Amino acid sequence: MYSMLRAIAHQLLKIAKFVIFVTLISNLIFPVATWAASSKLGINDGHLAACPASPNCAVSQDADSKHAIDPITYHVDRAQARETLLKVLTVVPRTEVVEQTDNYIHALSKSRIFKFTDDVEFYFPTNESVIHMRSASRIGDSDLGVNRRRLEQIRLALQDLKI
């Protein structure tokens, strides 16, 4: 009788360990869904959000020297520049546009190996022929320059397309 109870307890312990393991892994792979809703993404008073103190972000508006990146200038009408950017984003690896308006685009880009999510934003102010941009990691401190390189690659693609 004692050995049977011990075997059942052992099985329950194995199940509990498995459930805890799956829960921990799923929390790492699928970050809390409310993160984006509670963050300061989007346009606020004509500006994209500032970067956090961590180096894993680049932004073209109101940035310190560590986070600053030039906006993309264009020489076509705003609607054409926006449509061209949307086409470019379709070929950026592991990137999906999740929100778009006439003056704003929000995309999510996932890292290749660990599938970390970065927020990539573009803002088309009505009074300028520029696209302001921001790319930031949701978690961690260093991104080894991935966010800045992504924005520069998008800039180069748009320049090649003569916007």
WOLINHU-V569241 format. One record per residue. PHI is phi in degrees with one decimal (* if undefined). PSI is psi in degrees with one decimal (NA if undefined). OMEGA is omega in whole degrees, -180 to 180 (NA if undefined). Layout:
# WOLINHU-V569241
phi->{PHI & PHI}
psi->{PSI & PSI}
omega->{OMEGA & OMEGA}
This chain:
# WOLINHU-V569241
phi->{* & -61.5 & -66.5 & -68.2 & -63.3 & -64.4 & -64.3 & -65.8 & -62.4 & -63.5 & -64.1 & -63.0 & -64.6 & -62.9 & -64.8 & -62.1 & -63.0 & -63.3 & -62.6 & -63.6 & -59.9 & -61.7 & -63.0 & -63.4 & -63.9 & -65.3 & -68.9 & -76.1 & -77.3 & -114.3 & -58.8 & -52.3 & -65.4 & -84.4 & -57.7 & -64.4 & -66.8 & -92.8 & -82.3 & -102.5 & -77.1 & 99.2 & -101.0 & -129.3 & 55.2 & 76.7 & -137.2 & -76.5 & -63.2 & -71.1 & -78.0 & -71.2 & -67.3 & -66.2 & -79.4 & -90.7 & -155.4 & -139.0 & -147.5 & -96.6 & -123.2 & 49.5 & -107.1 & -76.1 & -62.9 & -70.6 & -110.4 & -71.5 & -145.9 & -70.7 & -70.4 & -91.4 & -92.3 & -135.1 & -125.3 & -119.8 & -72.7 & -58.8 & -62.7 & -68.4 & -62.4 & -64.1 & -64.0 & -65.4 & -61.4 & -60.2 & -66.2 & -61.2 & -63.6 & -68.5 & -106.6 & -75.3 & -56.5 & 55.8 & -121.5 & -136.5 & -75.2 & -113.1 & -154.0 & -152.6 & -129.3 & -67.4 & -127.2 & -149.5 & -133.3 & -122.2 & -125.3 & -112.5 & -126.1 & -105.2 & -69.4 & -64.0 & -91.4 & -93.4 & 62.3 & -66.8 & -99.1 & -112.6 & -93.8 & -122.1 & -126.3 & -135.9 & -128.3 & -107.8 & -66.1 & -71.6 & -100.2 & -138.6 & -98.2 & -134.7 & -114.9 & -79.0 & -142.6 & -149.8 & -138.1 & -145.4 & -75.1 & -80.0 & -134.0 & 87.4 & -116.1 & -101.9 & -116.6 & 58.0 & 82.4 & -61.5 & -63.7 & -64.1 & -61.7 & -59.9 & -64.7 & -67.0 & -66.2 & -65.6 & -57.9 & -61.7 & -62.7 & -67.6 & -64.4 & -63.5 & -87.5 & 59.5 & -85.0}
psi->{-45.6 & -41.9 & -33.5 & -43.6 & -39.4 & -40.6 & -40.6 & -43.7 & -39.2 & -42.8 & -43.1 & -38.5 & -41.3 & -41.6 & -43.9 & -41.3 & -41.4 & -44.6 & -42.9 & -44.0 & -48.9 & -40.7 & -46.1 & -45.5 & -43.6 & -33.0 & -29.8 & -40.7 & -40.8 & 91.0 & 162.7 & 128.5 & -22.5 & 0.5 & -51.9 & -37.8 & -31.8 & -7.1 & 177.7 & 44.9 & 160.8 & -169.3 & 129.3 & 113.9 & 41.7 & 18.0 & 146.3 & 160.7 & 148.4 & 159.8 & 151.3 & 178.0 & -25.9 & 152.4 & 4.3 & 43.4 & 147.9 & 140.9 & 147.3 & 1.2 & 133.0 & 45.2 & 153.0 & 173.6 & -29.1 & -29.7 & -6.7 & 142.0 & 144.0 & 145.6 & 166.8 & 124.7 & 148.4 & 157.3 & 22.1 & 179.6 & 158.8 & -41.6 & -40.4 & -40.1 & -41.6 & -46.7 & -38.7 & -42.3 & -43.1 & -38.9 & -41.7 & -41.9 & -25.5 & -19.5 & 0.1 & 123.8 & 138.1 & 34.0 & 136.6 & 129.4 & 126.7 & -15.0 & 139.4 & 139.9 & -173.5 & -20.8 & 11.2 & 139.2 & 131.9 & 125.4 & 156.4 & 135.0 & 129.1 & 141.4 & 153.7 & -49.1 & -53.5 & -5.3 & 32.4 & 143.9 & 130.8 & 143.0 & 129.1 & 122.3 & 148.2 & 136.1 & 129.0 & 92.0 & 146.0 & -25.9 & 9.2 & 152.7 & 56.2 & 158.0 & 111.5 & 147.9 & 155.9 & 136.6 & 127.7 & 140.9 & 144.8 & -31.0 & 163.7 & -175.9 & -59.2 & 142.2 & 8.8 & 29.9 & 9.8 & -44.5 & -44.0 & -45.0 & -38.7 & -47.1 & -39.2 & -36.4 & -38.2 & -41.9 & -48.0 & -40.4 & -41.7 & -38.0 & -40.3 & -29.3 & 5.5 & 45.4 & NA}
omega->{180 & -179 & 178 & 177 & 178 & 178 & 178 & 179 & 178 & 178 & 178 & 178 & 177 & 179 & 180 & 178 & 179 & -180 & 178 & 179 & -180 & 179 & 180 & -180 & -179 & 177 & 176 & -177 & -178 & -179 & -178 & -174 & -178 & -177 & -176 & -179 & -178 & -179 & -178 & 178 & 178 & -178 & 177 & -177 & 177 & -179 & 168 & -179 & 175 & 177 & 172 & -180 & -179 & -176 & -175 & -177 & 172 & -179 & -176 & 179 & 171 & -177 & 171 & -174 & -179 & -174 & -173 & 173 & -179 & 174 & 177 & 176 & 178 & -175 & 176 & 178 & -173 & -179 & 179 & 178 & 180 & 180 & 178 & 177 & 179 & 178 & 178 & -178 & 179 & -180 & 174 & -175 & 174 & -178 & -179 & 175 & -178 & 179 & 175 & 172 & -180 & -179 & -175 & 174 & 176 & 178 & 173 & 179 & -177 & 178 & -172 & -171 & -174 & 177 & 174 & -177 & 173 & 174 & 180 & -175 & 178 & -178 & 179 & 179 & -175 & -174 & -179 & 175 & 179 & 172 & 174 & -175 & 179 & 174 & -175 & 174 & 178 & -178 & 176 & -178 & -178 & 175 & -179 & 176 & -176 & -177 & 178 & 179 & 179 & -180 & 179 & 177 & 177 & 177 & -180 & 179 & 179 & 177 & 178 & 180 & 173 & 174 & NA}
